[in-house]
Amino acid sequence: MTILQSNFHNVDFANIALPKNNDEIIYRIKDILSNLPALNIVRNEKLLEQTIQEVTQFTQKKSSFIVFGTGGSNLGAKALINILQGSENNRIIFHDNIDPINFQNSIDKIDINTTGFIIISKSGSTPETLS
């Protein structure tokens, strides 16, 4: 048996036993993991610095944010906010559908000058988010 040992962030493949003569499979798995943009983005220090600068500038003079996104796009952001468990300084409102009543009630209560709008779409063509 060949042992696949590869640690990547919180993914641990230590001591996964594979049948003999699977060196090519192991090589391909390691290659795929090491080249996934979603996992390697954390190593791009220039992009990280640029993102921090843009977020810092975007958030200045903002007391609340409205996040638009459907499905997984919105759920990921909600999960990150839930980690803060109320320790965030700004009010964050999530809209994950185009319900006109809920949307109108939310929009009526915001100050457009101190609210930031974040639109999340993995595909860039989500009809609900575009509307």
Salt bridges, closest charged atoms under 4 A:
ASP96 OD2 - LYS78 NZ 3.59
